[in-house]
C-alpha cells in the first residue's frame, strides 16, 4: 500500500537530501588532501564516524530497535557492503582513468535506480521524469568538461566507474527500503560497521599507507568522517523515508555541482563557463524530476 507523504514532510525531506548532497560534496576535497591511501581514507571516513553515529543511536533509542535489527540485519549488512564497494571501486577507477571520467560515470546511479524500480517494482518512469533525468546527467557531463574520455588504456577504469554507479544505486535502494522500517540512526550506526571492515581489509591487502603522519592529517580525516559520512549520509538516509528512490538518486546529482564549487572557492581550481552552464543544467534537471515525481504521486 502506498503512503501519501504530507507536503511539509516531503519539503523537509527534499531540503535534507540537498543538504546531504552538499555535505558529501566535501569528500573529494578531504580525499585529495589526505595523508593516507585512497581506500584507507575511505576506511577512516567510516571508522571515525562510528562514535558519533553510536552516540546518536544511543540517544535516539525508543525501544523496538533490537527486534527490527534482528529482522533486517541482512539489509543492514548489504547497505554497508554496497557503500564500501562504491567507495573502493570509485577510488580504483580514479587511478585507472581520468578523474573527470570516473566522476561522470559514478554519477550514473540515477539511471540504474530508475531501471531497478522499473524492473523490480513495475513502476514505469514518466516522459517528464526521463527528460529531467537526461537533462541532469547531461548537465554533469557539461560540468566535467573536456577531460571526459572512454576506452583505450582507461577502459578498465571506465568499467569500474560504471560499477561505482551500480554499487551506489544498490546502496540507495537498500537504504530506501530500510527507512520504511527503522530509524535513520539505527541504519547508519549498524551499516557503517559493515562498511569499515571490508575497507580496512582492502587497504591492508593493497599495502596502502594506513595512518596519517601529522595532527593535521588526522583532523582532515575527522572532518571527512563528520561532514561527509555522519552529517551527509545521515541526512540523505533521513530524506529517503519520504522521497521516492528515483527522485532521491537524481537529487544527489547536486553533489558534483557543489564539489566543483567547493574546489573553485577553496582550492582555486578553474571553473569555466561550460562548468557553470553544466551546474545550471543539473539544477534544471533536478527541478524537472521533482515536478515529474511529485506531480505524479499527487494524482
Secondary structure as UniProt FT lines:
FT   HELIX           7..24
FT   TURN            25..26
FT   HELIX           27..33
FT   HELIX           38..47
FT   TURN            48..49
FT   HELIX           50..60
FT   HELIX           65..96
FT   HELIX           99..106
FT   TURN            107..108
FT   HELIX           109..121
FT   HELIX           127..144
FT   HELIX           145..147
FT   HELIX           152..154
FT   HELIX           155..179
FT   TURN            180..181
FT   HELIX           184..205
FT   TURN            206..207
FT   HELIX           215..223
FT   HELIX           224..233
FT   HELIX           234..239
FT   TURN            240..241
FT   HELIX           245..251
FT   TURN            252..253
FT   HELIX           254..267
FT   HELIX           273..297
//
